């Protein structure tokens, strides 16, 4: 029989082995995600599968191995680099070990997150990645009932495996930078649904830093419903028209900071002479803006990398750190400067 006469459903492991010039055992190891196979042989097997149209019978494999070779992830949104970047690294790492990523979006809603986790569990995922440490009360009960490895990201939580950073401390450091420049009138632009423990912790950190300096964040200067660039732009208009217009604005991420900058520019304010603006995460474009952005650099790629390493180790019965604490870095650029002199 020629290769052309092979129907996709009839192609066997032996056919793939013959085409790639390796043993059936080597083909099996490649298809099972083994990392012990040499790159040249792995590529030969993958090329043979492609040419012959070989499709793995996942249902049969799952019954035999009790593994689906899938890992689930539920994130609040895919609209920002905050989650898309670590997910890209996460997917790459698990793919190298033969796993496929099944992804769901919770839209910052704990009920939706629970439903999506339930669906992923129904699909037979072998492990799970979550964001934050505030979830539906039944979420961890469901995960532990299924006995699947799970890791939380972006927040460190001593109760469960997690990789993240101290959000309060990061916010305190950023606020201290602005206080050191002489600013006394502050505003915060964020989006804080109840499930977003990361931003809630950052607001707390900002308040603590201000309190140490004998200052407070005016309630009218806290905008907690900005999720898009235009939301932040409109928030800036409201802040500038409010009773205590700020000279320093702390934004929940770099996207919101860019929107705040646009709003300030439309009011003919000079950055940083008239107003200082900060972001969070250090997105790729942040240093290339008209006014390069002062921000807290978070190693987003490493979050995805550490999360993948933990889950893969857990699936292989290997030891791995339950808690990984990353340290954000303050990146000072020209979007922040000395507080403007107040008219007498």
Secondary structure, DSSP 8 states (H G I E B T S, - for coil): --GGG--TTT--HHHHHHHHTS-HHHHHHHHTT-S-S-HHHHHHHHHHHHHHT----HHHHHHHHS---EEEEEES-SSSHHHHHHHHHHHHHHHHTT-EEEEEE-TT-HHHHHHHHHHHHHTT-SEEEEESS---TTHHHHHHHHT-EEEEEEE--TTS-EEEE-HHHHHHHHHHHHHHTT---EEEE-B--TT-HHHHHHHHHHHHHHHHTT----GGGEE-B--SHHHHHHHHHHHHTSTT--SEEEESSHHHHHHHHHHHHHTT--TTTT-EEE-SB--TTGGGSSS--BEEE--HHHHHHHHHHHHHHHHTT----SEEEE--EEE--TT---------
